[in-house]
């Protein structure tokens, strides 16, 4: 009994662990890519190489893992259209907008704008019926307030500063908005907002695709493959200078490999799997952690403690992010406990059942005489 209870608790923490790991990868990759972009790497070329590396990693794994179910994965026109749109919004458009914005802005701005994802995803999920809101239920109020607190905490980290927590001085200003008149900064912020909107739409698309057409691993492989083709077409069209495709340094090459293997390969699978288990809002609510992690890594790697980690604004924002995340997760847990959350394991079973039924029909059409003979043989004489 005790062993079974421990296993059940461990299973319950798997989605949370997966999302924390994904945000750690995102934080490390953001700083890595920002350094490479500063060194002259093209954002569009980076997206192509990243998705190509991810395809080379995920495709063989998906084929080997699902070789016994390849016949069941017949998308049809509607299924292929959904996967194509998921690749277009979730990888091609999202990443191109994100890295163009990162090149014009800063890593802190990039990770902060991703914290709009929970709010955008929550609104989209409610609109399409993947999340429910009832102001008479405490769990719904918790999800709404927790989302607002998370976004507010992320904005505080990036745009507000207060007195330093070390060597405090009466002359320090309190919670002043960081001014910026740079047109590049504004354009970067707008591009990052567009990137966050694309990512939210990708999260919403994961649910119906995984429930009706394919498992998360296969979906991740298809997404990376289609995105590599889409982003390559965009890059060839917009970048007439072919010299941008050259790899200029070992550091740049390592950036391509890390982003492809972990940033796309591992993270896409973790995101798709978590969404298939807990829904898009659960996955989106972990994005604010990337801001906290990026700030901490900036302090360690880039030695920005005096400006980032020692300010009161950073501390208050980090506390708000964690508190808001906890409140939303509590609301989701209450929904699951009271039976208001959708049973996604049942959806997976239904998908498998539908696939088997479709195969039976197709086999019957392929060999009608054998099927008719089998039917006649079952009739008692």
N, C-alpha and C positions, 0 to 999 in steps of 0.2 A: 504493500500500500504506500509506504513512504517513498519507495523508488518511483512508483508511478506518479505520485504527487510532485516529486522533484522534476521529473521529465515534463509534466504538464506545465509547470512554472517556467522551465527553460524554453519550451515551445512558445509560450506567451511572450517571452522577451526577445525572441528571434527578430521580429520586424523592427523593434526599437534598436537593437544592436546593428542590424543591417543599415538602417537610416543614419545612425551616428557614424558608422564607417564610411558611408557615402559622402557625408558632409566633411569628414576629415580629408578624404581624397580631393573633394572640390576645393577646400581651403589651400591645400598644398599645391594643387594644379594652378590655382589663380595666381599665386605669387610666382610660380615657375614660368607661366606663360607671360605674365607682365614683364619679367626680366628679359625673356626672349624677344618680345615685341619691341622693347626698348632697344635691343641690339639689332633691329632691322628686319625681323621675321614678318612676313606678310600674313595678316589674319585669315584671308581667304585660303591661301595655300596651306596654312596650319590646319584648317578645318578639313580639307581634302585628305591630307596625310593622316590626320588623327582618325578619321572615319575608315580610311583604308586599312590602317593597322588594326583597328578594332574588328573589322570584317575578317581579316586574316586569322584573328585569334578566335572569334566567336563561331564563325561558320563551320569549321571542322568539329568543334566541340558539340554544336547543336546537331549536326548530322550524325555523329557517333552516338550521342545520347539518345536521339529519337529515331534511330534507323528502323526500329520495328514499327513506328507509327507514321512513317513518311506518306503512306497511302492515304491516311486520314486527313492530312493537312492540304486539303484542296480548297483554296481560298474562294475561287469564283471572282466575278467582277467586283461585287460589293466589298468582299473581304480584302482584295488587293487594293481597292481604292482607299479603304480605311488605313491600311498599313502604309500606303504611299503618302497619305496626308499626315500620318503620325511621323514618318521620316522627314517630311518637308517642314513641318512646324517644330517638332521636337528636337531635331538635329540640325538640318540645313539652315533654316531661318533663325532659329534660336542661337546657334553657335556663331553664325556670321554677324548677327546683330550684337551679340555679347562681346565678341573680341574686337569688333570695330569700336564699341563703346569703351572697352577696357583700354584700347590704344589711345583714345582721346581723353580718358579720365584716369582714375586711380584704382588700385585693387580694392581699397575700402569702399569707394563709390560702387564698384561692380557688385561686391558682395552685399552691400546695403540694398541695392535695387532688387536683388533676388528675394528680399524679404517682402516684397509686394506679392510674391507668388501665393502665399497662403490666403490672402484676402481675395485675389483674383480667382484662385481655384475654388475657394469656398462659394463665391458668387456663381461661378459656372456650374459647380456641382449641384447647388440648390436649383438652378435654372433647369437642368436636365434630369433632376430627380434622383441623383446619386447621393445627395445629402438631404436631410429633412430638418426643418426649423419650425419649432412650435414655442412661442414666447411663454407659454404656460408651463413648459418643462425646464427644469433646472439645467439639464444636460445641454439643451439648445442654447440657453443663455450663456453657459460656460464656453461653448464653442465660439459664439460671436464675440464675447468679451476677451477671451484668450487670444483670438486672432488679432483684435485691435491692439491689445497690449504688446504682442509680439512685434507687430509692425511699428508701433510707437517706440519700442525699445531699440529696434534696428535703426530708426531715423535718429534717435538720440545719440547713438554711437558715432554715426558718421557726420552729423551736422551740428552737434552741440558740443561745447567744451565748458568745463568749469575749473575750479581751482585744482592745482596739482595736489595729489595725496601725499607727496613728499615735499618738504620745505614749503609749507603753506605760507602765503603772504597776504596781507590785507589789501594789497594792490591788485590781486588777481580778479579777473572778471568772472561773473557767474552766469553760466548757461547762455552764452552769446552764440548766435547763429554765425557759422563760419561764412564770411562773405566771399563771393566769387563772381567776377564779371566776365570770365573767360567764355567766349562763344564755343570753344572746343568742349569745355566742361558741360555746358548746356546740351550740346548735341550728343555728347557721350551719355548723359543722363537719359535723354529721349530714346536713344538706341537701346539702352539697357532696360528701359520700361517696356519697349517692344519685345525684347528678348524674354522678359519675365512673362508677358502675355502669351507668347508662343509656347513657353514651357508649361504654363498652366493648361493650355489647350491640349498639349501632349499628354499630360497626366490624366485628363478627362477621357481621352481616346483609349487609354490603356485598358480600362475596365471592359467595355464591350468586345474589344479584340481578343483579350485573353479568355473571356468567358465563352466566346462563340467560335473562334478560329484556330488559335494556337497557344502554346505554352509560353511563359515569359522568356525563356532562353531563345527559342526560335524567333520570337518577335524581336528581341534585341539584335539577333543576327541579321534579320531582314531590314530592320531600321538602319543599322550601320551600313549595310550594302547599298540600299537605295539612296541613303544620304551621301555616300561617297560619290555616286554617279551624279546626283543633283548638284552637289557643291562643286564637283569638277567642271560641270557644264557652266555654272555661274562664274567660276574663276577664269576659265578659258575665254569666256565672253567679255569679262570686265578687265582682265589683266593681259593686255597685248604684249607686255614685256616678259619674255619667256625666262629671263635670268632669275626671276623671283622664285622659280621652282627649285633652284639649287639649294642644297643644304650647306650652310656656311660654316658650321662649327659642330663639334661633338656635343656641346651643350644644347644646341638647337635640335640635333638628332635625338638626344635623350628626352627632350621635351615632347617630341612627336610620339616616341615609344610609350612614355609614361601616360600621356593623355589618351592615346589609343587603347592601351591595355587596361588601364585602371579608370581613367576619366570617362571613357565610352563603354568599353567592354564590361568591366565589373559593375560600374555604377548603373548602366542601363538595365542590366539584369536585376540588380538589387531593387531598383525602382519599380520595374515591371512586376517582380515577384511580390513586393510589399503591397502594391496597388491591388493585385489580384487577391490578396489576403485581407487587407484592411481598408482599401478604398483610397481614392486620390487625395482627400483632405489629410489623412494621416501622414502620407508621404510628404505632402507639401509643408506641413507644419514643422518639419525639421530643418527647413532651409535657413531660418534665422540663426541656427547654430553655426553656420558657415561664417557669418559676420564675426561672431565671438572668436572662433578659431583662427580666422584670418588676422584679426587684430593681435591675438596672442603670438601667432607665428611671425607677424611683422615686427613685433617687439623683440623676438629672439633672433630672427634671421637678419632683419634690416636695422636692428638696434634703434627702435623708435619708442623706447619706453617713456621718455620724458614727454613726448607729444601724445602718445596713445594710451598706454596701459596705466599711467599714473594719474589720469584725469578723472574727476568725479563724474563727468558725463559718461565716460566709457563704462565705469563701474555700475552706474544706475541703469544704463542701457542694457548691459549684460544681465543684470538681475531681472529686468523686465522681460527680456527675451526668454530666459529660463522659466520664469514664473508663468508667462503667457503660454508657453509650450506645455507646461505641466497642467494648466487649467483645461486646455483643449483636449489633451490626452485623457484627462479625467472625464470630460464630457463624452468622448468617444467610448470610454470604458463603461460608462453608465448606460449608453445606448445599447451596447453589446450585452450587458448584464440583464437589461429589461426586455431584450428581444426585439429592439427597434432597429438594430443594425441589420443590413442584408446578409443573408447566409451565403457567402461566396464559395464555400466548399460545395454547397448544393449546386451552385451555378457550374462549377467545374465538372461535377458528376453529370449534370444535364448535358453539358457540352460533349462529354465522352459518349453518353448514350445516343445523342443525336448523330455523332460521327459514326457509331456502330450501325445505326439504322440506315444512314445514308449509304454505307458500304454494302449493307445487305441488299438494298434496292439496286445499287449499281451492279452487284454480282448477279442479281436476278436478271437484269437487263442484258448483261454480257452473255449469260448462258440460260436462256429461257427454257430450253428443252430439258436441261438437267433439273431446273427448279420445278418444272411441271411434273417431271418423273418422280421427284422426291415427294411432291404433294400427293400424287396418286398412290405412292407406296405407303403413305401414312394412313390412307383410308382403309378401315377394316373390311375384310372380305366377308 
